[in-house]
Amino acid sequence: TSIEHFNANSAFDAEGLTILTEQIESRKKKRNDIEKDTMIAVRAKNLEAEKRSLVYPLSQLGEIDAAIDLQQRLADTDESGSDRITDVIAIAEILRDAGRTQDAYATLDTLSEEDRGRLTTSDVPIGTQALVALLELETDQQQTPVTSAFARRVIDQPRATLDTLALAVNRATGSGPRLQLLNLVSDELTRMSESSPDATEYRPFVAELWFSAATQAGESDPLRRELLTQTISRLNAVAQIDDDPERRVFAYQRKAYCEIELGSLDTGIRTYRQVLELEPNDPATLNNLADALKRRGQYPEALQTAERAVATSASSQLPDSVLSIFYNNLGGCHLAVGDTDSALVALRTSLDLDPSNAGARVTLAEAQLERLRAVRDQL
């Protein structure tokens, strides 16, 4: 009954009105308490998130002990215990990044057997698994269940998992553990492939694992050449044994890239030509071959190949950012043969497709400078 229907002058209605008012006020109080509790919980959660966001900057500033202390206090206040593993791993990561590997592993060792078992499950981030495995390798305490978990997830989610794993591996402090981890994962993948009805499906995964690690290693990384060399060896195994044309193209494309990165332009050019024997109109291969030919000084062929790359890309539905790269390369080839006008057209097209293409802006500036020189020489 709505409250306006009660007569406050009636004893019966007055009693009913009193009861109803008490109920309404009680509900208001409960709702108010719930809202306050929710507000407090949200504020507490926001405060915790804000504190957590301070941990990484502190560690980067060299305040390792302060970062660890803050992370530890956050772990101590975690009543649910749901973030216990995350907090312990975060402390271990701070210590490891600071070069205190033994302390990092000692922190990791505080996890219970149950928690350590959870590290091999799919709900634990692959980067966390990589950190644990690397710590074990760096402290000569190999425990392959985590590494086996890597391999299973590489099979289940090849692209994203490989990239994340490669990034994690490349953060290792020493070359030995990094190679050891890659070899352990490769061996596990190979072992799993032996029980597969189609073992050839697994070979590209092993090669791609090494390729990801090699391409994500920086120019100054002392292990980069070794990673590129090892990648070529594994790609050769795919190309020579596998009869599937797509997998052979996959192997040759990556092999050519690694060869050129190692400074073997002629070898890389030959390998790109092998790709084109299998896929004559692959725009990415044509573009990469054109770039290699240009770097080799074979400008007329480089220009012809770059033109083919742009022509074949028209029907390939590639994203504008990729097409922008092709036009940038075409502009560079035009510039190399002395055709500044055509270079300017191609480079402006490149920037129309992707205004953020820094390479195209640099090449365009070079073309404009060349144009100014030509005008000056005519005066």
C-alpha positions as CSV (number, residue, x, y, z in Angstrom):
1,T,0.0,0.0,0.0
2,S,1.3,3.4,-0.9
3,I,2.1,5.7,2.1
4,E,-0.3,8.4,1.0
5,H,-3.3,6.1,1.6
6,F,-2.6,6.0,5.3
7,N,-4.6,8.3,7.7
8,A,-2.3,9.5,10.4
9,N,-5.4,10.4,12.6
10,S,-6.5,6.8,12.6
11,A,-5.0,4.7,15.4
12,F,-4.9,1.6,13.1
13,D,-3.5,3.6,10.2
14,A,-1.1,5.3,12.5
15,E,0.3,2.0,13.7
16,G,0.6,0.7,10.2
17,L,2.2,4.0,9.1
18,T,4.7,3.6,12.0
19,I,5.6,0.1,10.9
20,L,5.9,1.1,7.3
21,T,8.0,4.1,8.2
22,E,10.3,1.9,10.3
23,Q,10.7,-0.6,7.4
24,I,11.4,2.2,4.9
25,E,14.0,3.8,7.2
26,S,15.6,0.3,7.9
27,R,15.8,-0.3,4.1
28,K,17.3,3.1,3.6
29,K,19.9,2.5,6.3
30,K,20.8,-0.9,4.7
31,R,21.0,0.6,1.3
32,N,23.1,3.5,2.6
33,D,25.4,1.0,4.4
34,I,25.8,-1.1,1.3
35,E,26.6,2.0,-0.8
36,K,29.2,3.2,1.8
37,D,30.7,-0.3,2.0
38,T,30.9,-0.4,-1.8
39,M,32.4,3.1,-1.9
40,I,35.0,2.1,0.7
41,A,35.8,-1.1,-1.2
42,V,36.2,0.8,-4.5
43,R,38.4,3.5,-2.9
44,A,40.5,0.8,-1.3
45,K,40.8,-1.0,-4.6
46,N,41.8,2.2,-6.3
47,L,44.3,3.0,-3.6
48,E,45.8,-0.5,-3.9
49,A,46.0,-0.1,-7.7
50,E,47.7,3.3,-7.2
51,K,50.2,1.7,-4.9
52,R,50.9,-1.1,-7.3
53,S,51.5,1.4,-10.1
54,L,54.3,2.9,-8.0
55,V,56.2,-0.4,-7.7
56,Y,57.7,-0.4,-11.2
57,P,58.8,3.3,-11.2
58,L,60.5,2.8,-7.9
59,S,62.4,-0.2,-9.2
60,Q,63.4,1.6,-12.4
61,L,64.8,4.5,-10.2
62,G,67.0,2.0,-8.4
63,E,64.9,2.1,-5.2
64,I,64.9,-1.7,-5.2
65,D,64.3,-2.1,-1.4
66,A,61.5,0.5,-1.4
67,A,59.8,-1.3,-4.4
68,I,60.1,-4.7,-2.7
69,D,58.8,-3.3,0.6
70,L,55.8,-1.8,-1.1
71,Q,55.1,-4.9,-3.0
72,Q,55.5,-7.0,0.2
73,R,53.0,-4.8,2.1
74,L,50.5,-5.2,-0.7
75,A,50.9,-8.9,-0.5
76,D,50.4,-8.8,3.3
77,T,47.2,-6.9,2.9
78,D,45.8,-9.3,0.4
79,E,43.1,-11.1,2.5
80,S,41.9,-13.4,-0.3
81,G,45.3,-14.6,-1.1
82,S,44.3,-14.6,-4.8
83,D,47.2,-12.4,-5.7
84,R,49.8,-14.2,-3.6
85,I,51.6,-15.8,-6.5
86,T,51.4,-12.6,-8.5
87,D,53.0,-10.6,-5.6
88,V,55.7,-13.1,-5.0
89,I,56.6,-13.3,-8.7
90,A,56.6,-9.5,-8.9
91,I,59.1,-9.3,-6.0
92,A,61.2,-12.0,-7.7
93,E,61.1,-10.0,-11.0
94,I,62.3,-6.8,-9.3
95,L,65.2,-8.6,-7.7
96,R,66.1,-10.4,-10.9
97,D,66.0,-7.2,-12.9
98,A,68.4,-5.7,-10.3
99,G,70.8,-8.5,-10.9
100,R,70.1,-10.3,-7.6
101,T,69.2,-13.6,-9.2
102,Q,69.9,-15.8,-6.1
103,D,67.6,-13.5,-4.0
104,A,65.0,-13.7,-6.7
105,Y,65.0,-17.4,-6.7
106,A,64.9,-17.5,-2.8
107,T,61.8,-15.4,-3.0
108,L,60.3,-17.7,-5.5
109,D,61.1,-20.7,-3.3
110,T,58.8,-19.3,-0.6
111,L,55.8,-20.4,-2.7
112,S,54.1,-23.6,-1.5
113,E,54.2,-26.8,-3.6
114,E,50.6,-26.1,-4.5
115,D,51.3,-22.6,-5.7
116,R,54.3,-23.8,-7.7
117,G,52.1,-26.4,-9.3
118,R,49.7,-23.7,-10.4
119,L,52.6,-22.1,-12.3
120,T,52.2,-24.7,-15.0
121,T,48.5,-24.1,-15.6
122,S,47.1,-22.0,-18.4
123,D,45.7,-19.3,-16.2
124,V,49.2,-18.2,-15.3
125,P,50.6,-15.6,-17.8
126,I,53.2,-17.1,-20.1
127,G,55.6,-14.3,-19.2
128,T,55.4,-15.4,-15.5
129,Q,56.2,-19.0,-16.5
130,A,59.1,-17.7,-18.6
131,L,60.5,-15.7,-15.6
132,V,60.2,-18.8,-13.3
133,A,61.9,-21.1,-15.8
134,L,64.7,-18.6,-16.4
135,L,65.3,-18.2,-12.7
136,E,65.5,-21.9,-12.4
137,L,68.0,-22.1,-15.2
138,E,70.0,-19.2,-14.0
139,T,70.4,-20.8,-10.5
140,D,71.1,-24.3,-11.9
141,Q,67.8,-25.6,-10.6
142,Q,66.0,-26.9,-13.6
143,Q,62.4,-28.0,-13.1
144,T,61.0,-28.9,-16.5
145,P,57.3,-28.9,-15.7
146,V,57.1,-25.1,-16.3
147,T,59.1,-25.5,-19.5
148,S,56.7,-28.3,-20.6
149,A,53.8,-25.9,-19.9
150,F,55.5,-23.4,-22.3
151,A,55.5,-26.0,-25.1
152,R,51.8,-26.9,-24.6
153,R,50.8,-23.3,-24.8
154,V,53.0,-22.6,-27.8
155,I,51.0,-25.4,-29.5
156,D,47.6,-24.0,-28.3
157,Q,48.3,-20.3,-29.0
158,P,51.2,-20.1,-31.4
159,R,51.4,-16.5,-32.4
160,A,50.7,-14.6,-29.2
161,T,52.5,-17.1,-27.0
162,L,55.6,-17.2,-29.1
163,D,55.9,-13.4,-29.1
164,T,55.4,-13.1,-25.4
165,L,57.8,-16.0,-24.7
166,A,60.5,-14.5,-27.0
167,L,60.2,-11.2,-25.2
168,A,60.5,-12.9,-21.8
169,V,63.5,-15.0,-22.9
170,N,65.3,-11.9,-24.3
171,R,65.1,-10.3,-20.8
172,A,67.4,-13.0,-19.4
173,T,70.5,-11.7,-17.8
174,G,72.9,-14.3,-19.4
175,S,73.2,-15.8,-22.8
176,G,73.6,-19.4,-21.5
177,P,70.2,-19.6,-19.7
178,R,68.4,-18.0,-22.7
179,L,69.8,-20.6,-25.1
180,Q,69.1,-23.3,-22.6
181,L,65.5,-22.3,-22.2
182,L,65.0,-22.1,-26.0
183,N,66.6,-25.5,-26.4
184,L,64.4,-27.0,-23.6
185,V,61.2,-25.7,-25.2
186,S,62.4,-26.8,-28.6
187,D,63.1,-30.3,-27.3
188,E,59.8,-30.4,-25.6
189,L,58.0,-29.4,-28.8
190,T,60.0,-32.1,-30.7
191,R,59.1,-34.7,-28.1
192,M,55.4,-33.8,-28.3
193,S,55.6,-34.0,-32.1
194,E,56.7,-37.6,-32.0
195,S,53.4,-38.6,-30.7
196,S,51.5,-36.5,-33.2
197,P,49.9,-38.1,-36.3
198,D,51.3,-35.2,-38.3
199,A,54.7,-34.4,-36.9
200,T,55.3,-31.8,-39.7
201,E,52.8,-29.5,-38.0
202,Y,55.2,-29.0,-35.1
203,R,58.4,-28.3,-37.0
204,P,57.4,-24.7,-38.0
205,F,56.6,-24.0,-34.3
206,V,60.1,-24.8,-33.3
207,A,61.6,-22.6,-36.0
208,E,59.1,-19.8,-35.2
209,L,60.1,-19.9,-31.6
210,W,63.7,-19.2,-32.5
211,F,62.7,-16.6,-35.1
212,S,60.7,-14.7,-32.6
213,A,63.5,-14.6,-30.1
214,A,66.0,-13.6,-32.8
215,T,63.9,-10.7,-34.3
216,Q,63.0,-9.3,-30.9
217,A,66.7,-9.2,-29.8
218,G,68.1,-5.7,-30.0
219,E,71.0,-4.8,-32.4
220,S,73.4,-4.6,-29.4
221,D,72.3,-7.9,-28.0
222,P,75.4,-10.2,-27.8
223,L,73.2,-13.2,-28.4
224,R,71.5,-11.9,-31.5
225,R,73.9,-13.4,-34.1
226,E,73.7,-16.8,-32.4
227,L,69.9,-16.6,-32.4
228,L,69.8,-15.7,-36.1
229,T,72.2,-18.6,-36.9
230,Q,70.2,-21.1,-34.9
231,T,67.0,-19.9,-36.5
232,I,68.4,-20.5,-40.0
233,S,69.4,-24.0,-39.1
234,R,65.9,-24.8,-37.9
235,L,64.2,-23.1,-40.9
236,N,66.4,-25.2,-43.2
237,A,65.0,-28.3,-41.5
238,V,61.5,-27.2,-42.3
239,A,62.3,-26.2,-45.9
240,Q,64.2,-29.4,-46.8
241,I,61.9,-31.9,-45.1
242,D,58.5,-30.4,-45.5
243,D,56.7,-30.9,-48.8
244,D,53.9,-28.5,-48.0
245,P,54.4,-25.4,-50.2
246,E,53.0,-22.9,-47.6
247,R,55.3,-24.1,-44.9
248,R,58.3,-24.0,-47.3
249,V,57.4,-20.4,-48.1
250,F,57.1,-19.7,-44.4
251,A,60.6,-21.1,-43.9
252,Y,62.3,-19.4,-46.9
253,Q,60.8,-16.0,-46.1
254,R,62.2,-16.0,-42.5
255,K,65.4,-17.6,-43.6
256,A,66.1,-14.8,-46.1
257,Y,65.4,-12.2,-43.4
258,C,67.8,-13.8,-41.0
259,E,70.5,-14.2,-43.7
260,I,70.3,-10.5,-44.6
261,E,70.3,-9.5,-40.9
262,L,73.6,-11.5,-40.6
263,G,75.0,-9.4,-43.5
264,S,74.7,-12.1,-46.2
265,L,72.8,-10.0,-48.8
266,D,73.6,-12.3,-51.7
267,T,72.5,-15.4,-49.8
268,G,69.3,-13.6,-48.7
269,I,68.5,-12.5,-52.2
270,R,68.9,-16.1,-53.5
271,T,66.5,-17.3,-50.8
272,Y,63.9,-14.7,-51.6
273,R,64.1,-15.9,-55.2
274,Q,63.4,-19.4,-53.9
275,V,60.2,-18.0,-52.3
276,L,59.1,-16.5,-55.6
277,E,59.5,-19.8,-57.4
278,L,56.8,-21.1,-55.0
279,E,54.8,-17.8,-54.8
280,P,55.6,-15.7,-57.8
281,N,53.3,-12.8,-56.9
282,D,53.7,-12.6,-53.2
283,P,53.8,-8.8,-52.5
284,A,55.7,-9.0,-49.2
285,T,58.5,-11.2,-50.7
286,L,58.7,-8.9,-53.8
287,N,59.0,-5.9,-51.6
288,N,61.7,-7.5,-49.4
289,L,63.6,-8.7,-52.4
290,A,63.5,-5.2,-53.9
291,D,64.9,-3.7,-50.7
292,A,67.7,-6.3,-50.6
293,L,68.5,-5.6,-54.3
294,K,68.6,-1.8,-53.6
295,R,71.0,-2.3,-50.7
296,R,73.1,-4.5,-53.0
297,G,73.3,-1.7,-55.5
298,Q,71.3,-3.5,-58.2
299,Y,69.0,-0.5,-58.7
300,P,67.2,-1.2,-62.0
301,E,66.1,-4.7,-60.9
302,A,65.2,-3.4,-57.5
303,L,62.9,-0.8,-59.1
304,Q,61.2,-3.4,-61.3
305,T,60.7,-5.7,-58.3
306,A,59.3,-2.8,-56.2
307,E,56.9,-2.0,-58.9
308,R,55.7,-5.6,-59.1
309,A,55.3,-5.6,-55.3
310,V,53.0,-2.5,-55.5
311,A,51.1,-3.9,-58.5
312,T,50.4,-7.3,-56.9
313,S,49.4,-5.7,-53.5
314,A,46.5,-3.9,-55.2
315,S,44.3,-7.1,-54.9
316,S,45.8,-8.5,-51.7
317,Q,43.7,-6.4,-49.2
318,L,46.7,-5.6,-47.2
319,P,46.4,-2.9,-44.5
320,D,47.3,0.7,-45.4
321,S,50.3,0.6,-43.0
322,V,51.8,-2.3,-45.1
323,L,51.0,-0.7,-48.4
324,S,52.7,2.5,-47.1
325,I,55.9,0.4,-46.6
326,F,55.7,-0.8,-50.2
327,Y,55.3,2.7,-51.6
328,N,58.2,3.9,-49.4
329,N,60.4,1.2,-50.8
330,L,59.3,2.1,-54.4
331,G,60.1,5.7,-53.8
332,G,63.5,4.8,-52.5
333,C,64.1,2.7,-55.6
334,H,63.0,5.6,-57.9
335,L,65.4,7.9,-56.0
336,A,68.2,5.4,-56.4
337,V,67.9,5.4,-60.2
338,G,67.7,9.2,-60.3
339,D,63.9,9.6,-61.0
340,T,63.2,12.2,-58.3
341,D,59.7,13.1,-59.7
342,S,58.4,9.5,-59.5
343,A,60.1,9.1,-56.1
344,L,58.1,12.1,-54.8
345,V,54.8,10.7,-56.1
346,A,55.4,7.3,-54.5
347,L,56.5,8.8,-51.2
348,R,53.6,11.1,-50.9
349,T,51.3,8.1,-51.6
350,S,53.1,6.3,-48.8
351,L,52.4,9.1,-46.3
352,D,48.8,9.4,-47.5
353,L,48.4,5.7,-46.6
354,D,50.1,6.0,-43.3
355,P,51.1,9.5,-42.0
356,S,53.0,7.9,-39.1
357,N,55.5,6.1,-41.4
358,A,58.7,7.7,-40.2
359,G,60.8,6.0,-42.9
360,A,58.7,7.5,-45.6
361,R,59.2,11.0,-44.1
362,V,62.9,10.5,-44.1
363,T,63.0,9.3,-47.7
364,L,60.7,12.1,-48.8
365,A,63.1,14.6,-47.2
366,E,65.9,13.1,-49.1
367,A,63.9,13.3,-52.4
368,Q,63.0,16.9,-51.8
369,L,66.7,17.7,-51.0
370,E,67.7,16.0,-54.3
371,R,65.1,18.1,-56.1
372,L,66.5,21.3,-54.7
373,R,70.0,20.3,-55.7
374,A,68.8,19.6,-59.3
375,V,67.1,23.1,-59.4
376,R,70.2,24.7,-58.0
377,D,72.4,23.0,-60.7
378,Q,70.1,24.3,-63.4
379,L,70.6,28.0,-62.3
